[in-house]
């Protein structure tokens, strides 16, 4: 049985008004609430430009130890499941690109020192293109790609 008073207390404490009061009182700041993001990389129109803004280099060495799991044919480009796994030690970040999208950088994951080099998400693809995973390990940058055919575009196509 749910304790009605407890539920009312929790519901009231999580309202938008209480969060607004916490922010205005200085208990929470927008910088703490919102994640940092690399605006230049995510707004870049070309993959080399996005890669340079993200990892500091336009090039990355192709490496078969990066495994991309994605469908060969995506019936709907609005929802394309992608999983990236790397068999590389010391991975600090994983990024996913859809090369023919208007903004090719789809996602960038920063990993902790004990995290497994694994990321899984669903992406939007405008058209048939290579899905590229870029993995950073220390000062080295690696990449691998996989072509995904899209039958119905997910970005207005």
PyMOL commands that set and color helices and strands:
alter all, ss='L'
color gray80, all
select helices_A, chain A and resi 4-13+16-24+30-33+39-43+47-55
alter helices_A, ss='H'
color red, helices_A
select strands_A, chain A and resi 61-62+66-70+73-74+80-86+91-98+105-110+118-123+129-137+140-150
alter strands_A, ss='S'
color yellow, strands_A
deselect
rebuild
show_as cartoon
